[in-house]
Each structure stands twice: as structure tokens, then as C-alpha cells.
Amino acid sequence: MGIDRAERTAGAPPLRRDDPTPAPPKPDFPSDVEPDLPGGVLRELRRHSQDPDEVARALTLAVAAVDAGAPDRARPYLEWAKAAAPRAPSVRETLGVALYHAEDWSGALSELQTYRRLSGRSDQNHLIGDCLRGLGRSVGRVAEVVQELDPDRDGEDRYAEGMIVWASAVADHGDPGAGRAVIRRALDRLGQPTDPQEHHLRLWYVAADLAERDGDRDDAERWLRRVAAEDDDLYDVRQRLARLAG
């Protein structure tokens, strides 16, 4: 209706009906690549693409490249897959993750927000929050996104990462004490693990870092010792403990 009305308006500028951005070329796929994706993703691609098998191959190659630490190698596959299946949440999610690992905060934010809108899921909000932080957006906006994460629905690891992003954003703005409060909130929510996982150790490490930045050397040492009891090779735990003791 809007286009028809504009065309009938005297003096209206000419309208472009075509997309001025050309579709990216289809990358060359190795002949021996077969789709290796969960069944739910394959069903999604069949709903959203006229060429689901080729999109699935592109997505398979892209995921392998990201897992191998080569997000730039994944990008041509994902840009083509996006053009072929723009409303497929898994494609937009994988492109967003690849751009995030390439530290393209703006591009990653756009793709991950689109993924969230298409899928109705919040399980990448920890990355969205970190993109917002990387772009210098307000702490309030970071907090708003992170607080949508639920450990039971989205996974404890993603919830923990989101809370780390929030706490770090607060501390970056000069208030490590408030950042410590965010970490305590996460620790209380997750409880006392009988078998600590990597996300628990990361929370403890950040608790130590913020305590030291807040001038609480005793609490910093306590958290670092707790990390070291599980994995004393994690990050610079041994060096930091030695510095605090010295």
C-alpha cells in the first residue's frame, strides 16, 4: 500500500524495487563434505531455504572453521548461507558467533540480535552483552540483556559468562565493589558445586580479580586458592597468588 501511494504522489522520487547489494558468491565446497548438523537444524533449513542441503554443507564447514579458531575462514560460507536462508536462526546465530570471535562487535551484535528475534531464545545473550560492552554501550543495557539469561533454560555456563560480562562492565566504569556484588549474585544462584566446571572456576577467578581491584587482598587470595585447588594452571593463578603472598 505504501509503495502504491508513493507511486501516485506527484513529484515522488523513483523507488528502487531491487536490492542494490549483490548476493555473495557461493563458495566452493570440498566434494567430500556432508552435512553434519543436529536434526533440528536440518529441519529448520528445509523450512527456510530452497537449497537446504547446500546451506547445511556451508554451515557444517563454517562451524568446523570456528571450532578450529579460524572465524575468518567461516565467513564466506556464512555470508552465502545468510543470503540463501536469511530467516534461518541457526545461520544467523553461527554468523554472529563467528563475527564475535573475529572481534567484529557491531556485526556480531546485529546477527545475534536477529537470531534472538527469529528464534525467541536468549541463550546467546551473554555474547550480546559482551558485544554491547565492547562497543561502549551503557552498563544498564548490558545488565538488561544479561538478566534475561536463566541457568536452567539457557545453561549454567552461558549464565555465568553473562554475569561475568555484567560484573566486568560495572568494574570498567570504576566500581569494582558493585561488580563483586554481581558475581556474588551469580555464585548464590549456582550454589556450591560438588564437581566444579570451567564456568565455576571462571566465576571464582573474576571474584578474585575484582576483590583485588577493590583492595580486598584477603578475599582475592581466598578465591584464587579455591581456583588453584581445582586447576592451578588456569590463567595466571599461580603468579597472582605469589604476588599476593609476596
TISE-115904 format. One record per residue (C-alpha): x, z, y; residue in one letter. Coordinates in steps of 0.1 Angstrom, whole numbers, padded with zeros to 4 digits, always signed. Last residue first. Example, Ala and Ser with C-alpha at 12.3 -4.5 7.8 and 13.67 -1.06 7.14 Angstrom:
TISE-115904
+0137+0071-0011S;+0123+0078-0045A;
end
This chain:
TISE-115904
+0548+0484-0115G;+0518+0492-0136A;+0497+0468-0115L;+0523+0441-0117R;+0527+0445-0155A;+0489+0443-0160L;+0488+0412-0139R;+0516+0396-0159Q;+0499+0404-0192R;+0465+0391-0181V;+0478+0358-0167D;+0453+0335-0183Y;+0443+0348-0218L;+0474+0356-0238D;+0465+0392-0242D;+0434+0384-0262D;+0409+0411-0274E;+0428+0442-0263A;+0442+0423-0234A;+0407+0418-0220V;+0399+0456-0221R;+0433+0463-0206R;+0425+0439-0178L;+0392+0457-0172W;+0408+0491-0169R;+0437+0478-0148E;+0413+0464-0122A;+0393+0496-0123D;+0424+0516-0115D;+0436+0491-0088R;+0404+0494-0067D;+0415+0477-0035G;+0386+0453-0034D;+0408+0423-0043R;+0420+0444-0073E;+0383+0451-0083A;+0375+0414-0078L;+0403+0403-0102D;+0394+0430-0128A;+0357+0420-0128A;+0367+0384-0130V;+0387+0392-0161Y;+0359+0411-0176W;+0334+0383-0170L;+0359+0358-0185R;+0364+0380-0216L;+0326+0382-0221H;+0324+0344-0217H;+0351+0340-0244E;+0332+0360-0270Q;+0332+0397-0276P;+0321+0408-0311D;+0303+0441-0307T;+0291+0431-0273P;+0280+0459-0249Q;+0251+0447-0228G;+0245+0411-0215L;+0223+0421-0186R;+0244+0451-0176D;+0275+0429-0176L;+0258+0403-0155A;+0246+0429-0129R;+0281+0444-0129R;+0294+0409-0120I;+0271+0406-0091V;+0280+0441-0079A;+0317+0431-0080R;+0310+0402-0058G;+0294+0426-0033A;+0326+0445-0033G;+0347+0413-0030P;+0330+0406+0004D;+0351+0381+0024G;+0332+0349+0021H;+0352+0339-0010D;+0340+0372-0026A;+0304+0361-0024V;+0313+0326-0038A;+0333+0343-0066S;+0303+0365-0075A;+0280+0335-0076W;+0303+0314-0097V;+0310+0343-0121I;+0272+0348-0124M;+0268+0311-0133G;+0295+0313-0159E;+0279+0343-0175A;+0245+0325-0176Y;+0261+0295-0191R;+0279+0316-0218D;+0248+0337-0226E;+0227+0306-0233G;+0200+0288-0214D;+0168+0305-0228R;+0181+0339-0238D;+0208+0340-0210P;+0183+0330-0183D;+0196+0309-0154L;+0173+0306-0124E;+0194+0333-0106Q;+0223+0308-0104V;+0204+0283-0083V;+0192+0309-0057E;+0226+0326-0057A;+0244+0293-0048V;+0219+0286-0020R;+0223+0321-0006G;+0261+0318-0007V;+0257+0288+0016S;+0272+0254+0008R;+0310+0249+0010G;+0310+0218-0011L;+0329+0236-0039G;+0303+0264-0039R;+0275+0239-0042L;+0293+0222-0070C;+0298+0256-0087D;+0261+0264-0084G;+0252+0230-0099I;+0276+0237-0127L;+0260+0271-0135H;+0226+0254-0131N;+0233+0232-0161Q;+0209+0250-0184D;+0180+0249-0158S;+0157+0225-0176R;+0127+0206-0162G;+0143+0175-0179S;+0139+0149-0151L;+0143+0174-0122R;+0173+0192-0138R;+0190+0159-0147Y;+0185+0147-0111T;+0201+0179-0098Q;+0229+0173-0123L;+0234+0138-0110E;+0234+0146-0073S;+0256+0177-0078L;+0281+0158-0098A;+0285+0131-0072G;+0290+0157-0044S;+0314+0178-0064W;+0336+0150-0076D;+0361+0174-0093E;+0367+0149-0122A;+0353+0176-0145H;+0322+0177-0123Y;+0319+0139-0124L;+0319+0140-0162A;+0293+0168-0163V;+0271+0148-0139G;+0274+0117-0160L;+0265+0136-0191T;+0235+0151-0175E;+0223+0118-0160R;+0226+0102-0195V;+0209+0131-0213S;+0180+0131-0188P;+0171+0095-0195A;+0153+0082-0163R;+0181+0058-0152P;+0184+0042-0187A;+0202+0009-0183A;+0217+0016-0149A;+0226+0051-0160K;+0242+0037-0192A;+0264+0014-0171W;+0275+0042-0149E;+0281+0064-0180L;+0303+0039-0198Y;+0323+0032-0167P;+0327+0070-0160R;+0340+0082-0194A;+0376+0072-0188R;+0375+0091-0155D;+0364+0122-0175P;+0395+0122-0196A;+0398+0158-0209G;+0393+0148-0246A;+0358+0163-0245D;+0350+0141-0215V;+0363+0110-0234A;+0343+0118-0265A;+0312+0124-0245V;+0316+0090-0228A;+0322+0071-0261L;+0290+0086-0276T;+0271+0079-0244L;+0281+0043-0244A;+0272+0039-0281R;+0238+0056-0274A;+0232+0032-0245V;+0240+0003-0268E;+0215+0016-0294D;+0188+0023-0268P;+0186-0012-0253D;+0152-0013-0236Q;+0158+0023-0224S;+0138+0054-0217H;+0118+0061-0248R;+0144+0050-0272R;+0170+0070-0253L;+0149+0102-0257E;+0146+0096-0294R;+0184+0093-0297L;+0189+0124-0276V;+0165+0144-0299G;+0184+0132-0329G;+0217+0145-0317P;+0243+0119-0309L;+0270+0100-0328D;+0262+0064-0321P;+0285+0040-0340E;+0318+0027-0327V;+0336+0003-0350D;+0335-0028-0327S;+0351-0010-0298P;+0327-0012-0268F;+0335-0035-0238D;+0319-0021-0207P;+0286-0035-0194K;+0290-0045-0158P;+0276-0022-0131P;+0243-0033-0117A;+0245-0048-0082P;+0236-0027-0052T;+0213-0046-0028P;+0182-0036-0049D;+0157-0064-0042D;+0124-0060-0023R;+0141-0061+0011R;+0115-0059+0039L;+0117-0081+0070P;+0113-0061+0102P;+0078-0056+0114A;+0070-0077+0145G;+0033-0078+0138A;+0022-0054+0110T;+0007-0072+0080R;+0039-0069+0060E;+0041-0033+0068A;+0006-0027+0055R;+0013-0044+0022D;+0046-0024+0018I;+0028+0009+0024G;+0000+0000+0000M;
end
